[in-house]
Amino acid sequence: MSISGAGVSSRMAEIAGDANVASDPAQIAAYQIDGKSPMTVVRPGSSEEVVEIVKFAEREKLAIVPTAGRTKLGIGMPPRQYDVALDMTRMDRIVAYDPGDLTLSVETGIPLHKFASALAEHRQFLPLAVPFMNRATAGGTIASGVDSPLRQMYGTARDFVLGMEFVTGDGIAAKSGGRVVKNVTGYDIHKMMIGALGTLGVITRINFRTFPLPRATRTCIATFRDPASAFRLRDAIAKSVLRPQSVEILAATGGTTAELGRRAAVSFDHNAWSVVVSFAGDEQVLDRDRRELEALTRGADRSALESFTELRAEPAENASRHIANLPGAILERFPAAAIFKISALPTDLAALASGMQAIEIPWLVVMRGLGVTYLALLPPDRSDGSLRLMTRECARLFSLSGKAPWGRAVLLWCPPELKTEINVWGAPFGDFPLMQKLKNVFDPSGILSPGRFIGGL
Amino acid sequence: MDSRLLHDLTKLLGPRGVLHQPEDLMLYEYDGSVELARPDCVVFPRATADVVEIVRLANRHQVPLVGRGTGTGLSGGAIARHGGIIVSFARMKSILEIDSENQRAIVQPGVVNADLSVAVEHLGLHFAPDPSSQKACTIGGNVSENSGGPHTLAYGVTTNHVVSLEIVLPSGELTRLGSAALDPPGYDLTGLFVGSEGTFGLVTEITVKLTRNPEAVKTLLAVFDSVDDATETVAEITARGITPAACEMLDGWTIRAVEDYVHAGFPLDCAAILLIEVDGLREVAEAEAREVADVCELHHAREVRVAKDARERDLLWKGRKNAFGAAGRLAPSYYTQDGVIPRTKLPAMLRRIGEISKKYGLQIGNVFHAGDGNLHPIILFDERNAQQFRDTIRAGDEIIEFCIQMGGSITGEHGVGMEKDRLMPLLFSEADLALMRRVRDVFNPEGLLNPGKILPTSKGCGEIYVRPRPAAAAPSA
């Protein structure tokens, strides 16, 4: 980079308009990533403007980080270089919504709640119950690849994103996929954009498949005194005829997590393992769901069962919302928390649970029925001693990552101080050389979120 | 073909592992499409190590490689367009592992789709993608083409059920993409690879998800005197928030062709039928079946029949899945198109197909996956009549052009292959295609793997079609 800050701002203003460029410290502070501030914030209003901004940045070797709701800037490693925050919030339109075709096309910066209400008018929805729901945007949710408890029934973005438009690191507007629910035309490049943390392109438009909104939901919670019983119930549900929309196993070391537990309608007392199962359908079906689940619960392990409760309507929805937002709630309550996402198989969960007994810091765990696990370490404070202990524990947990029966771990959120000691992505695997080559195709000058992703991509 | 290469391949695989006589190669010059091209030889690896060695040899001699399962594809994906070696996975057909606890299976690419579901039936599981050719097609082929089928409306296509792949790159390097566990960190290379139509690598191992069988299944047959009534029924089922496991439509002409062949009990004098399946918990299936029946009647269905038992259900499905075979009996050849439209545009699409049929004087039957707007017009022709063959291709193109005008796509499940590469510019800009080309080059820099597929060559639209093969009742999705 050779151009001055003022030079960058004035060119950005030419492209996006004066009102959409900011460079004073107060405004820029809100775009910090791990303590690093950009030189300029620019808010493009169209894909064409994104193209111009990216072309200019490439010419001047300026590093760009796309963002919108700014709820997930803490994910990944700090960028190697950070000059321009590309704030996508002006691109917030619903481009097309065809309820009869179950398709929705949105601009990237649209808040999730904004189109949720448009879909609800037609009794449809997108199964993206993700953390920071009230502020998160479509683009950020997709680019960060966060998942949702509802994946048990609906899968992840990988399963219902139909196509995308994006701008590559050399300023080319391109697309893949389409706007119909079934399509095998060309390479599925958009699949790679999901969870790529903005390192392959700036997503400008996303086409989704929508789903009918369930007529009613119900949540059942079985609480056990040991993890083995909870896993037995998970297994029994998986082998049953039940089709829950979510299955979550929750536990924590108690004490300071009690409030988080209450909001999610579960007990976080020490040794309490709760299986939270939510169902969707009409009342008659929900009655059957509840009956079957209760039978499975009592069959799983009567002696270890502490309670079986059922929530309906508003309380059920509240609990589901809180469970989906747990990473967000944890970070609010414990700003120094470290949250691992572990890519595990259901049969790995027992080993994970026993490994957690050795952790010397209070923890909270959310295990999805499909295996994906969120493990939060909750230090009591941000003191040097706490951070040292956290670093040690995280390094120890990483040493297990990728080895059977553990899944691969990623440190999704943690205090920036830890990132000087630990690479939050762990070590890359055998397919990494292909990822590097693909990164070079999409971002030949390495200006898109450089260094934030796995292996320094 | 270089005699040294042939010698090395024979040394590696044994004389029974290599075919190179013209009369043998003839069997490998076509698939389920109307395309045709002869390979120089066909090899039959027994293990991943063989595949690695074949790829290295081909690479050394700079000879193209084309992977092939059982050749049921419908877009020429498994045809050696520019000659070279066809790698048949017919001998790599083992189910390597069934992990019922985690609902995963690891299979070799030559495993036949339906065989996997049969192998896990006792566990109450199945492999969800179900192309109509599922009794013949292989999972390796499904991965390459990202195959669909009637039940993909509710259960998704192949990509939704594949979590990890072992692949051999054209350099001969063996790599694993993805993992059995969900959400491995890094770019979703598995998602990128599925549907790459054999242009990225040869697949040697596939890890798939297995799906729990539903407690109950209800299959309904609804008979309509007007096509519009049938399409409006589909729209209202969606509007009511019901996602059937399958929702298929056959038009009157196709019904009569099928009935004459399969005797599925379809009425001969109707304009359209819908074959709708709902599943799930008993209560769900029953309630949805009732509501679907109500919607059908509301839209003037002449008759709504619910299959009483598995036998009746199988018969209805046999009628649907043999629609293409039935059409094949009525003309020397037929061409199955595969377009996609937003489902609400079905009535306009059907009218347009009617016009095209009239314009060229060609009989066109219509079979739709109505629930997801994926249509399979069957165009009958006689390949001895050169003009008719050209008209058939033109009629197919016009149907596809209308799909694009309606906001749809040029292929829903058959793939682009060598059938539709020249149509890609109708949907994608030069920039889109250039990026796809660069992505392909990451995997396949020298273009040795399945050359002449998916991406249009610079020749563009003027390409001359190879002559059609003789008629055969090729299965279709």
Interface residues (C-beta under 8 A of the other chain):
Chain A: D98 P99 G100 D101 L102 T103 R123 Q124 G145 D147 G155 T156 R158 D159 T168 I172 A173 A174 K175 S176 G178 R179 V180 V181 K182 N183 V184 T185 G186 Y187 D188 I189 K191 M192 I194 G195 A196 L200 F211 P212 L213 R215 D235 A238 K239 V241 L242 R243 G281 D282 Q284 V285 R288 D289 K341 S343 A344 L345 P346 T347 D348 L370 G371 V372 G407 R408 V410 W425 G426 P428 F429 G430 D431 F432 L434 M435 K437 L438 V441 F442 F453 I454 G455
Chain B: D99 E101 N102 Q103 R104 G124 E145 N146 G148 T152 G156 V157 T159 N160 T175 R176 L177 G178 S179 A180 A181 L182 D183 P184 P185 G186 Y187 D188 L189 G191 L192 V194 G195 S196 R212 P214 E215 A235 T238 A239 G241 I242 T243 G280 L281 R282 E283 V284 A287 V340 I341 P342 R343 T344 H369 D372 G373 N374 G407 G408 S409 I410 T411 G412 E413 H414 G415 V416 K420 M424 L427 F428 S429 A431 D432 A434 L435 M436 R438 V439 R440 D441 V442 F443 I454
